[in-house]
């Protein structure tokens, strides 16, 4: 009897379990599977790059600016080999400038007189003044939009802003009445 646990007593095994195929008939195996995947990936990368560059449009390029009053000849769409004669670049009539729209802004700002009581007490603050400005740049109404910590500072700010002159607001190129808020600061370090 043969003992299966004893390696010396096992029956000899056939090294090749396929009795009908000889080792001379089997071609040697090469690592072709990995290289095929690499070729496919390379081909996909080339296709993606070509798709990217062919799909791009040149709309992102900025044309050269043209000075105002100059006309730019349009490129011809016809397949003619000679260039067209240059156009006359003198403008027939000047184009009006775009209308200016802006808010009123102070031109002359005489600083307010620091009230003596606030100065002695060491009171500082900022007063936000609401100014109704006429079309001529003169304040028509002045009121406090946000108060400071002192009535004296508020009164001094109102009195100072009444004497200011403004550049009026512009709408469609014309001076108009408007409202504007201006801050008036009272600081002891500047006195």
Secondary structure, DSSP 8 states (H G I E B T S, - for coil): ---TT-GGGS----S-S-TT--TTTS-----HHHHHHHHHHHHHHHHHHHHHHHH--GGG-------TT--------S--SS-------S-SS--------B--EEEE-------HHHHHHT--EEEEEEEEE-TTSBEEEEEEEE--S-HHHHHHHHHHHHT-EEE-EEETTEEE-EEEEEEEEE-GGG-
